[in-house]
Amino acid sequence: MVRPLFPLNASFAKLPTQWQQTLNRLVDDYNLWTGWDDETMAVTPTTVVGEAIALHQVSKIFNPEHCPCVALNQVSLTIPKGAVQMVVGPSGAGKTTLLLTLAGLLSPTSGRITALGEPLTTFDQDHLEYFRRRYMGLVFQESNLLRSLTALENVEAMIAFRGNRIRIPRHHAKGLLESVGLGNHLRHLPRQLSGGQQQRVAIARALAGYPPLILADEPTASLDSGTGCTVVNLMRQLAHDHGCTVIITTHDTRLIQAGDRIAHINDGVLTLEA
């Protein structure tokens, strides 16, 4: 019998039956593809000393045959493990395209991307989805929380979906939320939280299971400057504490100081700051 996604007594039972069936089908497919059981885990990516992500002459051209739009223009970048990489640029510069390409949500027109020693640009869709779920934490401009779940349940859901072997996932989720200052809001639904609090839940969710790669696209876009700096510094601290590699895109130059490494992007061209 395939291990169910949520135990019968879990709070996820409040989800509509159709949602539960869909989620369980996803986990069934995951189990079959990875060979998951209670005693084994999926194979981890190749260990590469010093390097987490490498882009080699990556380009992304939309509508290449009809009115081509160059979103990324031969981007090359190497990010060491454990670093916080800031990518700074104005609106429309190619920041989101870069991050979506790194996450495997967009396919590059040309070039190669390596993450944790794995050649992502050679992966089929199933392999990309597995790699993203298992090894990446994603933070977008909007929190994209599940509205019917509490803050705690949103983080627990990611632990279950990611397939982490964590003995007591609720304690892990609670600890993450406490680390971002939301220990008193565990039972709150998204509508009961401010925008900054929702974004902090999204960051805790991205860190669930401590994935080795964290990709954050304009995570402070909807926040005031004070809250934005606090959120980025929290992400930096938590990532450094657990050895994650973080890539943050932003248009706010005030956040640059939070990065270990700075790159600027404009019209799809990436330049590194000395």
C-alpha positions in Angstrom: 0.0 0.0 0.0 1.3 3.4 -0.9 2.0 5.7 2.0 -0.8 8.4 2.2 0.2 12.0 1.9 -1.5 13.1 5.2 -2.4 10.9 8.2 -6.2 10.6 8.8 -6.0 12.7 11.9 -4.1 15.5 10.3 -5.6 19.0 9.9 -5.3 18.6 6.1 -8.5 16.7 6.3 -10.3 20.0 6.1 -9.3 20.2 2.4 -12.0 19.4 -0.1 -12.0 15.7 -1.0 -11.0 16.4 -4.6 -7.9 18.3 -3.5 -6.9 15.5 -1.2 -7.3 12.9 -4.0 -5.2 15.1 -6.4 -2.4 15.6 -3.8 -2.3 11.9 -3.0 -2.1 11.0 -6.7 0.9 13.4 -7.0 2.6 11.6 -4.1 1.7 8.2 -5.5 3.5 9.2 -8.7 6.4 10.6 -6.7 6.7 7.3 -4.8 6.7 5.2 -7.9 9.2 7.4 -9.7 11.7 7.6 -6.8 11.1 4.2 -5.2 10.3 6.0 -1.9 9.5 3.9 1.1 9.9 4.4 4.8 13.4 3.0 4.8 15.0 4.6 1.8 15.4 8.0 0.3 15.9 9.3 -3.2 19.5 9.6 -4.4 21.0 13.0 -3.7 22.6 15.1 -6.4 26.3 14.8 -7.2 28.4 16.6 -4.6 30.4 19.4 -6.2 32.9 21.1 -3.9 32.5 24.9 -3.9 29.9 25.2 -6.6 26.1 25.2 -6.2 24.9 26.7 -9.6 26.7 27.4 -12.9 25.2 29.1 -15.9 27.1 28.8 -19.2 26.2 31.3 -22.0 22.4 31.0 -21.2 20.0 32.8 -23.5 16.3 33.0 -23.4 14.5 34.4 -26.5 10.7 34.6 -26.6 9.0 34.4 -30.0 12.4 33.7 -31.7 10.8 33.4 -35.2 8.3 36.2 -34.9 9.3 39.5 -33.3 12.0 38.0 -31.1 12.4 39.3 -27.5 15.8 38.6 -25.9 15.1 38.2 -22.2 18.5 36.7 -21.3 21.6 37.4 -23.4 24.4 34.8 -23.0 24.4 34.9 -19.2 27.3 33.2 -17.4 27.4 33.0 -13.7 28.9 30.6 -11.0 27.5 30.7 -7.5 29.5 29.0 -4.7 27.8 26.8 -2.1 26.5 28.7 0.9 26.6 32.1 -0.8 23.8 34.8 -0.9 23.8 36.0 -4.5 21.9 39.2 -5.2 20.8 40.0 -8.8 19.8 43.6 -9.1 18.1 45.3 -12.0 15.1 47.5 -13.0 11.7 46.2 -13.9 11.8 44.3 -17.2 15.6 43.7 -17.0 15.2 39.9 -17.0 15.4 39.1 -13.3 12.2 36.9 -13.2 13.2 35.2 -16.4 16.6 34.4 -14.9 15.1 32.9 -11.8 12.4 30.9 -13.6 15.1 29.5 -15.9 17.2 28.5 -12.9 14.2 26.8 -11.4 13.5 24.8 -14.5 10.1 26.6 -15.0 11.4 28.1 -18.3 13.6 26.3 -20.8 16.6 28.3 -22.0 16.9 28.9 -25.8 20.6 28.0 -25.6 23.3 27.5 -23.0 23.8 25.1 -20.1 22.7 25.2 -16.4 24.2 23.0 -13.7 22.8 22.8 -10.2 24.4 20.8 -7.4 26.4 19.0 -10.1 23.4 18.0 -12.1 22.9 19.1 -15.8 19.4 20.6 -15.5 19.2 21.6 -19.2 19.4 17.9 -20.1 16.6 16.8 -17.7 13.1 15.9 -19.0 10.1 17.4 -17.3 9.7 14.6 -14.7 13.3 14.9 -13.6 13.0 18.7 -13.4 9.9 18.5 -11.3 11.5 16.0 -8.9 14.7 18.1 -8.6 12.8 21.3 -8.0 10.5 19.7 -5.4 13.3 17.9 -3.6 16.2 20.4 -3.7 14.8 23.9 -4.3 12.9 26.4 -2.1 11.0 29.0 -4.1 9.9 32.5 -2.9 7.9 34.6 -5.3 6.7 38.2 -5.3 3.4 37.1 -3.9 3.3 34.7 -1.0 1.0 32.2 -2.9 -0.1 30.6 0.4 -2.9 28.0 0.5 -5.7 30.1 1.7 -7.6 27.4 3.5 -4.6 26.3 5.6 -3.0 28.0 8.6 0.6 29.3 8.6 1.7 26.1 10.3 -0.2 23.9 7.9 1.2 25.7 4.9 4.8 24.8 6.0 3.8 21.2 6.9 2.2 20.8 3.4 5.6 21.7 1.8 7.4 19.2 4.0 5.0 16.4 2.9 5.1 17.4 -0.7 8.8 17.6 -0.8 9.1 14.1 0.7 11.5 15.0 3.5 12.2 12.3 6.1 11.5 14.4 9.2 10.4 12.4 12.2 8.1 15.1 13.6 7.2 17.5 10.7 5.0 19.7 12.9 7.9 20.5 15.3 10.1 21.3 12.3 7.4 23.6 10.8 6.8 25.3 14.1 10.5 25.9 14.6 10.8 27.5 11.1 7.9 29.9 11.8 9.3 30.8 15.2 12.6 31.6 13.5 10.9 34.2 11.3 9.1 35.7 14.2 5.7 34.1 13.7 5.6 31.8 16.8 2.4 33.6 17.9 0.6 33.2 14.5 0.9 29.5 13.9 -2.9 29.0 13.8 -3.7 32.1 11.7 -5.0 31.8 8.2 -3.4 33.9 5.5 -6.3 36.4 5.6 -5.5 37.0 9.3 -1.9 37.9 8.5 -0.3 41.1 7.2 1.5 41.1 3.9 4.9 41.0 5.6 3.7 38.1 7.8 2.5 36.2 4.8 5.8 36.7 3.1 7.6 35.4 6.1 5.4 32.3 6.1 6.4 31.9 2.4 10.1 32.1 3.4 9.6 29.5 6.2 7.8 27.3 3.7 10.7 27.6 1.2 13.1 26.6 3.9 11.1 23.6 4.9 13.5 20.6 5.0 16.4 23.0 4.4 16.7 22.6 0.7 20.2 23.4 -0.6 19.0 26.0 -3.1 16.7 28.9 -2.3 15.5 31.1 -5.2 13.6 34.3 -4.3 12.1 36.6 -7.0 11.6 40.1 -5.7 10.5 38.7 -2.3 10.2 42.3 -0.8 8.2 43.8 -3.7 5.0 44.1 -1.8 6.6 45.1 1.5 7.6 48.4 3.0 11.3 49.1 3.2 11.7 48.3 6.8 9.9 45.0 6.6 11.7 44.2 3.3 15.1 44.6 4.9 14.1 42.5 7.8 12.8 39.7 5.6 15.9 39.6 3.5 18.2 39.5 6.5 16.1 36.7 8.0 16.5 34.7 4.8 20.2 35.4 4.8 20.7 34.3 8.4 18.5 31.2 8.2 20.2 30.2 4.9 23.7 30.6 6.4 22.7 28.7 9.5 21.8 25.7 7.4 24.3 25.9 4.5 21.8 26.9 1.8 22.7 28.8 -1.4 20.4 31.8 -1.9 19.7 33.7 -5.1 17.6 36.9 -4.6 16.5 39.1 -7.4 15.5 42.7 -6.6 15.2 46.2 -7.9 15.9 47.7 -4.5 19.5 48.7 -4.2 19.1 49.1 -0.4 19.1 45.3 -0.2 22.5 44.9 -1.8 24.3 44.9 1.5 22.6 41.6 2.4 24.4 39.8 -0.4 27.8 38.0 -0.3 28.0 38.5 -4.1 26.3 41.1 -6.3 25.4 41.0 -10.0 23.5 43.5 -12.1 21.2 42.7 -15.0 19.8 45.0 -17.6 18.2 44.1 -20.9 19.1 40.5 -20.3 22.8 41.2 -19.9 24.4 40.2 -16.6 27.5 41.8 -15.2 29.3 41.0 -12.0 30.2 43.6 -9.4 33.8 43.6 -8.5 
